[in-house]
Amino acid sequence: MIRKNLMWLLSMLVVTSMAVGCSKTEPAGTVNPDAQQPAAEKQPDPVKVSLYIHNNIVDDADLQKYIVEPLQKKLPHITLQVTRSGAGTTIQDVLATGSFPDLIITSNAYMTEFTDVGLQSDIAKEIKSQNVDVSRVEPILLEAMRMNSPSGQLYGLPIRQNLGVMIYNQDVFDKFGVPYPTDGMTFEQVVETAKKLTRIEGNTQYIGFDPGNVPNNVSTSLALPFADPKTHKASFDAIDMGARRRRCGKPKQIRRDEMGSGRQSELQRACRRRA
């Protein structure tokens, strides 16, 4: 996330400009003793830029490799002062000091923690005026950034993304003569492959596929948003849990033999109908 007063730094990192002076041209072989020597290029004044790293999104190794070292190489007059969130340096702690760092690195999942206290600014105009080439960024990443604003504003630029991968045990595939997974497999193909591996041999239970949190992540993308991005109204009505308990009565304890049974579903449906 980049605050507007430091958009200048972004443009400096991406766009390099050079001032070229003009001088009078003398014929070859002649020397003008009165010609002034070109003035030495003035070095920029030292600048200190502060950076706030939220929830250790970037560790020290990546910070040096991808931010500090490239910055020192391109703009050596800039010194980066880093503050990491933690005990005594939470967002509220730092705000209480009367100022906040110039730059912020966080996950888009936590951007509301900064927008709620006004630490954001749309940088679209600065990106355009400084000719920052955002086509180098995957459009889906920019869209993910815009989703955290009320009207599609761009509060920052992504520096990396999380990717999911599937890890498989070659020894198990070799043992059962099943071909290895390949790039571009559909979820259905993965499930069919997993069926060929799922079995009990001797005292060993082989589980063909452990999806982890994948189903939840996939279904979340299809869920109804909490609020309408156009009207800013909640998609769900508030639930009066007190009234719900009064209508449903005292919660009935479900016996172990009813867990996962049709009886449990029947009890739940009855309560929902009464609610």
Backbone as numpy.savetxt, mean C-alpha at the origin, in Angstrom:
# Nx Ny Nz CAx CAy CAz Cx Cy Cz
2.88 8.49 1.16 2.03 9.66 1.16 2.92 10.88 1.16
2.62 11.90 0.36 3.49 13.04 0.20 2.71 14.31 0.48
3.15 15.12 1.37 2.48 16.37 1.68 2.82 17.40 0.63
1.92 18.38 0.45 2.06 19.30 -0.66 3.32 20.15 -0.58
3.78 20.51 0.63 4.95 21.36 0.71 6.23 20.63 0.34
6.16 19.30 0.14 7.34 18.55 -0.27 7.17 17.94 -1.64
6.15 18.37 -2.38 6.02 17.90 -3.75 7.23 18.34 -4.56
7.84 19.43 -4.11 9.07 19.91 -4.75 10.12 18.82 -4.76
10.23 18.06 -3.67 11.23 17.00 -3.60 10.92 15.92 -4.62
9.66 15.57 -4.78 9.29 14.56 -5.76 9.70 14.99 -7.15
9.42 16.25 -7.48 9.78 16.73 -8.81 11.29 16.75 -9.00
12.03 17.05 -7.93 13.49 17.06 -8.02 14.02 15.66 -8.25
13.39 14.67 -7.64 13.85 13.30 -7.79 13.57 12.76 -9.18
12.51 13.25 -9.82 12.10 12.70 -11.10 12.56 13.55 -12.27
12.57 14.85 -12.09 12.89 15.75 -13.20 14.18 16.49 -12.87
15.16 16.41 -13.73 16.42 17.11 -13.55 16.51 18.26 -14.56
16.72 19.45 -14.08 16.83 20.60 -14.97 18.22 21.19 -14.87
18.64 21.87 -15.89 19.97 22.46 -15.92 19.90 23.83 -16.58
20.47 24.81 -15.95 20.51 26.15 -16.53 21.79 26.29 -17.33
21.66 26.71 -18.58 22.81 26.85 -19.47 22.96 28.33 -19.83
24.12 28.91 -19.57 24.36 30.32 -19.88 24.84 30.50 -21.31
24.68 31.69 -21.82 25.10 32.01 -23.18 26.29 32.96 -23.11
27.23 32.79 -24.01 28.40 33.67 -24.05 28.67 34.06 -25.49
29.36 35.16 -25.66 29.68 35.66 -26.99 30.72 34.77 -27.64
30.52 34.44 -28.91 31.42 33.56 -29.63 32.53 34.37 -30.28
33.78 33.99 -30.04 34.94 34.66 -30.64 35.47 33.81 -31.79
36.03 34.45 -32.81 36.63 33.68 -33.92 37.73 32.77 -33.41
37.92 31.66 -34.10 38.95 30.70 -33.71 40.32 31.35 -33.79
41.16 31.06 -32.81 42.52 31.55 -32.81 42.68 32.91 -32.16
41.60 33.53 -31.72 41.70 34.84 -31.08 41.40 34.70 -29.61
41.95 35.57 -28.81 41.74 35.57 -27.37 41.29 36.95 -26.95
40.24 37.04 -26.25 39.73 38.30 -25.74 40.11 38.42 -24.28
41.10 39.22 -23.96 41.56 39.31 -22.57 40.49 39.86 -21.63
39.52 40.58 -22.20 38.50 41.17 -21.34 37.34 40.22 -21.08
37.39 39.05 -21.77 36.27 38.10 -21.60 36.25 37.59 -20.17
35.07 37.60 -19.58 34.94 37.12 -18.21 34.85 35.60 -18.16
35.51 35.03 -17.18 35.44 33.60 -16.98 34.04 33.24 -16.46
33.48 32.11 -16.94 32.15 31.72 -16.45 32.16 31.50 -14.95
31.14 32.01 -14.30 31.04 31.88 -12.85 30.85 30.42 -12.47
31.48 30.03 -11.37 31.35 28.65 -10.89 29.89 28.39 -10.51
29.42 27.20 -10.85 28.03 26.86 -10.55 27.82 26.83 -9.05
26.83 27.55 -8.61 26.55 27.63 -7.19 25.93 26.33 -6.69
26.50 25.82 -5.63 25.98 24.60 -5.04 24.72 24.91 -4.25
23.71 24.05 -4.33 22.48 24.30 -3.59 22.73 24.25 -2.08
21.95 25.02 -1.38 22.08 25.05 0.07 21.63 23.70 0.66
22.24 23.30 1.77 21.83 22.05 2.40 20.36 22.09 2.81
19.70 20.97 2.64 18.28 20.88 2.97 18.07 19.63 3.82
17.26 19.77 4.86 16.88 18.64 5.69 15.42 18.30 5.42
15.17 17.04 5.10 13.81 16.57 4.83 13.49 15.47 5.83
12.33 15.59 6.46 11.94 14.61 7.48 10.97 13.58 6.89
11.13 12.34 7.32 10.33 11.23 6.81 9.76 10.44 7.97
8.47 10.16 7.92 7.79 9.37 8.94 7.45 8.01 8.35
7.97 6.93 8.95 7.70 5.57 8.49 6.70 4.94 9.45
5.53 4.63 8.94 4.43 4.14 9.75 4.43 2.61 9.80
4.32 2.06 11.00 4.22 0.61 11.20 5.36 -0.18 10.56
6.54 0.41 10.49 7.72 -0.26 9.93 7.43 -0.85 8.55
6.72 -0.08 7.73 6.41 -0.51 6.37 7.69 -0.79 5.59
8.74 -0.02 5.85 10.04 -0.19 5.19 11.09 -0.43 6.26
11.85 -1.53 6.15 12.89 -1.78 7.14 14.15 -0.98 6.78
15.15 -1.04 7.65 16.35 -0.23 7.47 17.09 -0.57 6.18
17.16 -1.86 5.85 17.89 -2.27 4.64 17.25 -1.70 3.38
15.93 -1.82 3.27 15.24 -1.30 2.10 15.26 0.22 2.08
15.20 0.83 3.26 15.27 2.29 3.33 16.58 2.80 2.75
17.68 2.17 3.12 18.98 2.58 2.59 19.09 2.31 1.09
18.64 1.13 0.67 18.82 0.71 -0.73 17.96 1.50 -1.70
16.72 1.74 -1.33 15.78 2.30 -2.29 15.49 3.79 -2.09
15.87 4.34 -0.94 15.55 5.75 -0.70 16.80 6.56 -0.38
17.51 6.20 0.68 18.63 7.02 1.14 19.76 7.07 0.12
20.23 5.91 -0.35 21.35 5.89 -1.28 21.03 6.56 -2.62
19.88 6.28 -3.26 19.55 7.01 -4.50 19.42 8.52 -4.27
18.89 8.91 -3.12 18.75 10.34 -2.82 20.11 11.00 -2.66
21.03 10.34 -1.96 22.37 10.91 -1.79 23.11 11.02 -3.11
22.87 10.06 -4.00 23.54 10.08 -5.29 23.01 11.18 -6.20
21.70 11.38 -6.21 21.09 12.35 -7.11 21.04 13.75 -6.51
20.76 13.83 -5.21 20.63 15.13 -4.55 21.43 15.11 -3.25
22.76 15.18 -3.34 23.59 15.02 -2.16 23.43 16.12 -1.11
22.82 17.24 -1.48 22.66 18.33 -0.52 21.46 18.10 0.41
20.70 17.03 0.17 19.52 16.74 0.99 19.85 15.67 2.02
19.54 15.95 3.25 19.73 14.99 4.35 18.36 14.53 4.82
18.19 13.23 4.92 16.91 12.66 5.31 16.91 12.33 6.80
15.94 12.86 7.51 15.78 12.59 8.93 14.57 11.68 9.11
14.79 10.51 9.67 13.76 9.47 9.71 13.20 9.31 11.12
11.88 9.25 11.20 11.18 8.92 12.44 10.30 7.71 12.18
10.42 6.71 13.02 9.57 5.51 12.89 8.48 5.55 13.96
7.29 5.12 13.57 6.20 5.09 14.54 6.48 4.03 15.60
6.05 4.31 16.80 6.28 3.40 17.91 5.87 4.06 19.21
6.36 3.53 20.30 6.06 4.11 21.61 6.63 5.52 21.68
5.77 6.49 21.89 6.21 7.88 21.97 6.28 8.58 20.63
6.11 7.84 19.54 6.15 8.46 18.20 4.95 8.04 17.37
3.80 7.83 18.02 2.59 7.57 17.27 2.19 8.84 16.52
1.21 8.72 15.65 0.75 9.88 14.90 0.35 11.00 15.85
-0.42 10.65 16.88 -0.87 11.67 17.83 0.29 12.25 18.63
1.26 11.41 18.98 2.43 11.90 19.72 3.18 12.94 18.91
3.41 12.64 17.64 4.17 13.57 16.79 3.37 14.84 16.54
2.07 14.72 16.31 1.23 15.90 16.12 1.27 16.81 17.34
1.38 16.21 18.52 1.39 17.00 19.75 2.61 17.91 19.85
3.65 17.60 19.08 4.85 18.45 19.09 4.65 19.74 18.31
3.56 19.83 17.55 3.29 21.04 16.78 3.67 20.96 15.32
4.27 19.87 14.91 4.65 19.72 13.50 4.64 18.24 13.15
4.74 17.97 11.86 4.76 16.58 11.42 5.78 16.47 10.29
6.45 15.30 10.15 7.44 15.13 9.08 6.88 15.46 7.70
7.80 15.81 6.80 7.42 16.25 5.45 6.88 15.11 4.60
7.47 13.94 4.73 7.08 12.79 3.92 6.57 11.67 4.82
5.66 10.88 4.28 5.09 9.77 5.04 5.12 8.51 4.18
5.59 7.42 4.75 5.50 6.12 4.09 4.56 5.26 4.93
3.49 4.80 4.31 2.52 3.97 5.00 1.86 3.04 4.00
1.03 2.16 4.47 0.25 1.29 3.60 -1.08 1.97 3.29
-1.61 1.71 2.09 -2.90 2.32 1.76 -4.00 1.86 2.72
-3.78 0.75 3.40 -4.76 0.27 4.37 -4.84 1.19 5.59
-3.79 1.98 5.83 -3.75 2.85 7.01 -3.85 4.33 6.65
-4.14 4.64 5.41 -4.13 6.04 5.00 -5.17 6.87 5.73
-6.29 6.24 6.12 -7.32 7.01 6.81 -6.83 7.54 8.16
-5.84 6.89 8.74 -5.29 7.38 10.00 -4.63 8.74 9.81
-4.19 9.02 8.59 -3.57 10.31 8.29 -4.58 11.30 7.74
-5.51 10.83 6.91 -6.50 11.74 6.36 -7.45 12.23 7.44
-7.70 11.42 8.46 -8.60 11.83 9.53 -8.07 13.04 10.29
-6.75 13.24 10.28 -6.17 14.39 10.99 -5.61 15.42 10.01
-5.99 15.31 8.74 -5.65 16.34 7.77 -4.22 16.34 7.26
-3.55 15.18 7.30 -2.16 15.12 6.84 -2.08 14.65 5.39
-2.96 15.11 4.55 -2.98 14.68 3.17 -3.21 15.87 2.25
-2.81 15.71 1.01 -3.04 16.72 0.00 -2.99 16.07 -1.37
-3.89 16.48 -2.26 -3.93 15.95 -3.61 -2.71 16.47 -4.38
-1.92 15.56 -4.95 -0.70 15.96 -5.65 -0.85 15.87 -7.17
-2.08 15.73 -7.66 -2.29 15.56 -9.10 -1.78 16.76 -9.89
-2.03 17.98 -9.42 -1.59 19.18 -10.14 -0.07 19.26 -10.21
0.59 18.93 -9.11 2.05 18.99 -9.09 2.65 17.92 -10.00
2.03 16.74 -10.03 2.51 15.68 -10.91 2.44 16.14 -12.36
1.37 16.84 -12.73 1.20 17.32 -14.09 2.17 18.45 -14.40
2.30 19.41 -13.49 3.17 20.56 -13.75 4.64 20.19 -13.79
5.03 19.13 -13.06 6.43 18.71 -13.03 6.71 17.56 -14.00
5.70 17.21 -14.81 5.86 16.17 -15.83 6.34 14.84 -15.24
5.78 14.48 -14.12 6.11 13.19 -13.52 5.41 12.09 -14.31
6.16 11.13 -14.77 5.64 10.07 -15.63 5.01 8.96 -14.77
3.72 9.09 -14.50 3.05 8.08 -13.69 2.65 6.86 -14.52
2.91 6.89 -15.83 2.61 5.72 -16.65 3.53 4.55 -16.30
4.60 4.83 -15.59 5.50 3.77 -15.15 4.90 2.98 -13.98
3.83 3.50 -13.40 3.16 2.84 -12.29 1.95 2.08 -12.83
1.78 0.85 -12.39 0.64 0.07 -12.84 -0.66 0.79 -12.47
-1.58 0.92 -13.43 -2.83 1.67 -13.16 -3.60 1.16 -11.96
-3.60 -0.16 -11.73 -4.36 -0.70 -10.62 -3.82 -0.19 -9.28
-2.51 0.11 -9.21 -1.93 0.62 -7.98 -2.36 2.06 -7.73
-2.41 2.86 -8.80 -2.89 4.23 -8.66 -4.35 4.25 -8.26
-5.13 3.31 -8.83 -6.54 3.23 -8.48 -6.71 2.87 -7.01
-5.86 2.00 -6.51 -5.92 1.63 -5.09 -5.64 2.84 -4.21
-4.72 3.71 -4.65 -4.43 4.92 -3.90 -5.62 5.87 -3.91
-6.26 6.00 -5.07 -7.39 6.93 -5.20 -8.61 6.47 -4.39
-8.72 5.17 -4.17 -9.87 4.65 -3.44 -9.89 5.14 -1.99
-8.78 5.65 -1.50 -8.71 6.13 -0.13 -9.06 7.61 -0.01
-9.56 8.20 -1.08 -9.96 9.61 -1.05 -11.44 9.71 -1.41
-12.10 10.80 -1.01 -13.55 10.90 -1.25 -13.93 11.08 -2.71
-13.05 11.70 -3.50 -13.41 11.99 -4.90 -12.30 11.62 -5.87
-11.54 10.61 -5.55 -10.50 10.15 -6.47 -9.22 10.96 -6.45
-8.98 11.70 -5.37 -7.72 12.44 -5.28 -6.55 11.48 -5.12
-5.38 11.97 -5.50 -4.16 11.16 -5.36 -3.31 11.78 -4.27
-3.23 11.10 -3.15 -2.52 11.62 -1.99 -1.06 11.20 -1.95
-0.65 10.29 -2.82 0.73 9.83 -2.81 0.97 8.90 -3.96
2.18 8.41 -4.06 2.55 7.48 -5.11 3.02 6.16 -4.48
2.63 5.03 -5.06 3.05 3.74 -4.51 4.52 3.48 -4.76
5.17 2.88 -3.78 6.59 2.53 -3.94 6.79 1.03 -4.04
5.78 0.25 -3.66 5.86 -1.20 -3.80 4.47 -1.79 -3.56
4.34 -3.08 -3.83 3.05 -3.74 -3.64 3.26 -5.13 -3.07
2.23 -5.64 -2.43 2.26 -7.01 -1.91 1.74 -7.97 -2.98
2.39 -9.08 -3.12 2.00 -10.08 -4.10 1.82 -11.43 -3.41
0.81 -12.16 -3.82 0.60 -13.50 -3.29 1.26 -14.53 -4.19
1.86 -15.54 -3.61 2.50 -16.60 -4.39 2.03 -17.96 -3.87
2.13 -18.96 -4.72 1.81 -20.32 -4.31 3.11 -21.12 -4.22
3.34 -21.69 -3.06 4.54 -22.50 -2.83 4.13 -23.97 -2.83
4.88 -24.80 -3.52 4.53 -26.22 -3.56 5.75 -27.08 -3.26
5.47 -28.27 -2.75 6.50 -29.21 -2.34 6.78 -30.17 -3.51
7.90 -29.99 -4.15 8.24 -30.82 -5.31 8.32 -32.31 -4.95
8.79 -32.60 -3.75 8.94 -34.01 -3.35 7.59 -34.73 -3.35
6.54 -34.02 -2.88 5.21 -34.63 -2.85 4.69 -34.84 -4.27
4.90 -33.87 -5.14 4.47 -34.02 -6.53 5.19 -35.18 -7.20
6.51 -35.29 -6.92 7.28 -36.39 -7.50 6.81 -37.74 -6.95
6.50 -37.77 -5.68 6.09 -39.02 -5.03 4.84 -39.60 -5.67
3.89 -38.72 -6.03 2.62 -39.18 -6.57 2.52 -38.99 -8.09
3.62 -38.60 -8.72 3.65 -38.48 -10.17 2.70 -37.44 -10.73
2.54 -36.34 -10.00 1.65 -35.26 -10.44 2.50 -34.14 -11.02
2.16 -33.61 -12.20 2.94 -32.51 -12.79 2.95 -31.28 -11.87
4.06 -30.56 -11.93 4.19 -29.35 -11.12 3.18 -28.29 -11.59
2.78 -27.40 -10.68 1.94 -26.26 -11.09 2.68 -25.38 -12.09
1.92 -24.69 -12.93 2.50 -23.81 -13.94 1.91 -22.41 -13.81
2.60 -21.44 -14.39 2.10 -20.07 -14.38 0.78 -20.00 -15.15
-0.11 -19.14 -14.67 -1.37 -18.92 -15.37 -2.45 -19.92 -15.05
-2.22 -20.79 -14.07 -3.25 -21.75 -13.70 -4.46 -21.03 -13.10
-5.65 -21.52 -13.41 -6.85 -20.99 -12.79 -7.03 -21.62 -11.41
-7.90 -21.01 -10.61 -8.14 -21.57 -9.28 -8.74 -22.96 -9.39
-9.59 -23.17 -10.40 -10.19 -24.49 -10.60 -9.13 -25.54 -10.92
-8.14 -25.17 -11.71 -7.06 -26.10 -12.04 -6.23 -26.44 -10.80
-6.03 -25.45 -9.95 -5.28 -25.70 -8.71 -6.04 -26.70 -7.84
-7.35 -26.52 -7.74 -8.16 -27.43 -6.92 -8.11 -28.85 -7.48
-8.21 -28.99 -8.80 -8.16 -30.32 -9.40 -6.81 -30.99 -9.17
-5.74 -30.20 -9.24 -4.41 -30.73 -8.97 -4.30 -31.16 -7.51
-4.88 -30.36 -6.62 -4.82 -30.67 -5.19 -5.55 -31.97 -4.88
-6.61 -32.26 -5.60 -7.36 -33.49 -5.36 -6.48 -34.73 -5.62
-5.57 -34.63 -6.59 -4.70 -35.75 -6.91 -3.65 -35.99 -5.82
-3.43 -34.98 -5.00 -2.41 -35.10 -3.95 -3.01 -35.43 -2.58
-4.29 -35.17 -2.42 -4.93 -35.35 -1.12 -5.22 -36.83 -0.88
-4.60 -37.38 0.14 -4.78 -38.81 0.44 -4.12 -39.15 1.77
-4.38 -40.34 2.25 -3.70 -40.86 3.43 -2.87 -42.05 2.99
-1.59 -42.01 3.29 -0.68 -43.12 2.98 0.03 -43.51 4.24
-0.22 -44.77 4.67 0.35 -45.19 5.94 -0.26 -44.38 7.06
0.58 -43.71 7.82 0.11 -42.85 8.90 0.22 -41.38 8.55
0.41 -41.09 7.28 0.61 -39.70 6.85 -0.60 -39.18 6.08
-1.12 -38.06 6.51 -2.21 -37.38 5.81 -1.60 -36.32 4.90
-1.81 -36.45 3.60 -1.33 -35.46 2.64 -2.49 -34.52 2.29
-2.27 -33.25 2.48 -3.28 -32.23 2.16 -2.85 -31.55 0.86
-3.66 -31.68 -0.16 -3.26 -31.20 -1.47 -3.12 -29.71 -1.58
-3.92 -28.95 -0.85 -3.87 -27.49 -1.01 -4.36 -26.82 0.27
-3.57 -25.92 0.79 -3.97 -25.10 1.92 -4.08 -23.67 1.42
-5.31 -23.18 1.24 -5.47 -21.84 0.64 -5.15 -20.70 1.58
-4.93 -21.00 2.86 -4.65 -19.92 3.80 -5.80 -18.94 3.85
-5.51 -17.65 3.65 -6.54 -16.62 3.72 -7.04 -16.21 2.34
-6.66 -16.98 1.31 -7.01 -16.61 -0.06 -8.51 -16.49 -0.27
-9.33 -17.47 0.14 -10.77 -17.33 -0.09 -11.36 -16.07 0.51
-10.90 -15.72 1.72 -11.41 -14.51 2.35 -11.00 -13.28 1.57
-9.75 -13.24 1.11 -9.28 -12.08 0.33 -10.05 -11.95 -0.98
-10.29 -13.09 -1.64 -11.00 -13.05 -2.91 -12.44 -12.59 -2.71
-13.11 -13.13 -1.69 -14.50 -12.76 -1.46 -14.63 -11.32 -1.01
-13.62 -10.80 -0.30 -13.67 -9.42 0.14 -13.74 -8.46 -1.04
-13.05 -8.78 -2.11 -13.07 -7.90 -3.29 -14.44 -7.85 -3.94
-15.30 -8.82 -3.65 -16.64 -8.86 -4.23 -17.69 -8.35 -3.24
-17.27 -7.96 -2.06 -18.22 -7.54 -1.04 -18.73 -6.13 -1.30
-19.87 -5.81 -0.71 -20.43 -4.47 -0.81 -19.56 -3.52 0.01
-19.19 -2.36 -0.53 -18.36 -1.41 0.23 -19.11 -0.89 1.45
-18.37 -0.48 2.47 -19.00 0.02 3.69 -19.78 1.31 3.43
-19.30 2.11 2.46 -19.96 3.38 2.16 -20.00 3.60 0.65
-21.01 4.32 0.20 -21.13 4.67 -1.22 -20.13 5.78 -1.52
-19.15 5.57 -2.42 -18.13 6.59 -2.67 -18.68 7.87 -3.28
-19.89 7.81 -3.87 -20.47 9.01 -4.49 -21.29 9.83 -3.49
-22.10 9.14 -2.69 -22.96 9.85 -1.74 -22.35 9.97 -0.36
-21.28 9.17 -0.10 -20.62 9.14 1.21 -21.56 8.67 2.31
-22.61 7.94 1.92 -23.54 7.40 2.90 -23.21 5.92 3.16
-23.47 5.49 4.39 -23.19 4.10 4.77 -24.04 3.14 3.95
-23.46 2.03 3.57 -24.19 1.02 2.81 -25.08 0.16 3.70
-24.82 0.20 5.00 -25.57 -0.63 5.93 -26.22 0.25 6.99
-27.42 -0.12 7.41 -28.07 0.56 8.52 -27.44 0.10 9.82
-27.39 0.99 10.79 -26.86 0.61 12.11 -27.77 -0.43 12.74
-27.18 -1.41 13.39 -27.94 -2.49 14.01 -28.12 -2.18 15.50
-29.34 -2.15 15.93 -29.63 -1.96 17.35 -29.53 -3.32 18.03
-28.35 -3.62 18.57 -28.13 -4.93 19.14 -29.01 -5.17 20.36
-29.35 -4.08 21.10 -30.22 -4.25 22.26 -31.60 -4.71 21.83
-32.13 -4.08 20.76 -33.45 -4.48 20.27 -33.39 -5.89 19.71
-32.26 -6.23 19.07 -32.13 -7.59 18.52 -32.17 -8.63 19.62
-31.50 -8.35 20.73 -31.49 -9.31 21.85 -32.89 -9.43 22.47
-33.60 -8.28 22.53 -34.94 -8.33 23.10 -35.87 -9.18 22.24
-35.72 -9.09 20.92 -36.57 -9.86 20.03 -36.18 -11.33 20.02
-34.90 -11.61 20.09 -34.44 -12.99 20.02 -34.46 -13.68 21.37
-34.54 -12.86 22.44 -34.52 -13.47 23.77 -33.09 -13.79 24.18
-32.98 -14.44 25.30 -31.66 -14.82 25.82 -31.00 -15.80 24.86
-29.72 -15.56 24.52 -29.05 -16.47 23.58 -29.11 -17.91 24.07
-29.49 -18.79 23.17 -29.60 -20.21 23.50 -28.24 -20.87 23.30
-27.80 -21.60 24.29 -26.54 -22.31 24.18 -26.73 -23.52 23.27
-25.91 -23.61 22.26 -26.01 -24.70 21.28 -25.13 -25.85 21.74
-25.72 -27.02 21.82 -24.95 -28.19 22.24 -23.90 -28.55 21.19
-22.86 -29.25 21.65 -21.77 -29.64 20.76 -22.27 -30.46 19.58
-23.30 -31.33 19.84 -23.77 -32.17 18.76 -24.60 -31.39 17.74
-24.92 -30.12 18.07 -25.65 -29.27 17.13 -24.72 -28.40 16.30
-23.43 -28.36 16.67 -22.47 -27.54 15.95 -22.38 -27.98 14.50
-22.57 -27.04 13.60 -22.45 -27.33 12.17 -23.60 -28.13 11.63
-24.63 -28.34 12.44 -25.75 -29.15 11.98 -26.86 -28.27 11.44
-27.85 -28.92 10.84 -28.99 -28.18 10.37 -29.74 -27.52 11.51
-29.68 -28.15 12.70 -30.35 -27.60 13.88 -29.78 -26.24 14.21
-28.44 -26.09 14.14 -27.82 -24.81 14.43 -28.27 -23.76 13.42
-28.30 -24.11 12.14 -28.73 -23.17 11.12 -30.19 -22.78 11.32
-31.02 -23.75 11.73 -32.43 -23.47 11.98 -32.59 -22.45 13.10
-31.81 -22.61 14.18 -31.88 -21.67 15.29 -31.45 -20.28 14.84
-30.40 -20.21 14.04 -29.92 -18.92 13.57 -30.94 -18.25 12.65
-31.55 -19.01 11.76 -32.54 -18.44 10.84 -33.75 -17.94 11.61
-34.16 -18.69 12.65 -35.32 -18.28 13.43 -35.06 -16.94 14.10
-33.86 -16.77 14.62 -33.51 -15.51 15.27 -33.49 -14.38 14.26
-32.97 -14.64 13.07 -32.91 -13.59 12.05 -34.32 -13.19 11.63
-35.22 -14.17 11.50 -36.58 -13.84 11.09 -37.27 -12.97 12.16
-37.02 -13.28 13.43 -37.61 -12.50 14.49 -36.98 -11.12 14.59
-35.71 -11.01 14.15 -35.04 -9.70 14.19 -35.57 -8.80 13.09
